[in-house]
Amino acid sequence: MSNEVISLTEEYIPQVRTFGALGYSAERICKLLNLRGKEKVAMLLRLSMKGDIYYDSYENGRAIGELNIDSELAKKAETGDTESITLLETRKNERIQLDLRKKLFGI
């Protein structure tokens, strides 16, 4: 068994941010980046480690994706689109619950 340490360069950071914005899972990101074996394991670990550049990029992407969706819904809501108003309010309430769950339990 090799004790070789696999190190990922920062080349995937922009892609990870984009995939995060699209809401893709860590597994899917690895598939899209064509990572296998130890590189895949390294990426999965880094995507789950708070403070790691890959974790931060992924979370930043997710936040940007949510912002983009909410911005579009807000634009439609301003025109009186009742479905957008309802969906925006639902997303807001869900985000409050998810943020609290993440803060309290880390999930």
C-alpha positions, 0 to 999 in steps of 0.5 A, spaced: 500 500 500 502 506 497 503 512 502 503 517 496 499 523 498 495 526 492 495 533 491 490 537 487 492 543 484 488 549 484 486 548 476 479 546 478 477 551 482 473 555 477 469 549 475 468 547 482 465 554 483 461 553 477 458 546 478 456 549 485 452 554 482 449 549 478 447 545 485 451 539 483 453 534 488 461 532 490 460 526 486 457 529 480 463 534 480 468 528 480 465 525 474 465 531 470 472 533 472 474 526 470 477 524 476 478 517 478 482 513 484 486 517 489 484 524 485 477 523 486 478 521 493 482 527 494 477 532 491 471 529 495 475 530 501 477 537 500 470 539 498 468 537 505 473 540 509 471 547 511 477 552 510 479 548 504 479 552 497 475 547 494 470 547 499 470 555 499 469 555 492 464 550 492 460 553 497 461 560 494 458 557 487 452 554 491 450 561 494 451 565 487 447 560 484 441 561 489 442 568 489 441 568 481 435 564 482 432 569 487 434 575 483 430 572 477 424 570 481 424 577 485 424 581 478 418 577 476 415 578 483 416 585 482 411 585 475 406 581 480 407 574 478 404 571 484 407 564 482 414 567 483 412 571 489 410 564 492 416 561 490 421 566 493 417 566 499 418 558 500 425 559 498 426 564 503 423 560 508 427 553 506 433 557 506 432 559 513 431 552 515 437 549 512 442 555 514 440 553 521 440 546 520 447 547 517 449 552 523 447 547 529 448 540 526 453 541 520 449 538 515 
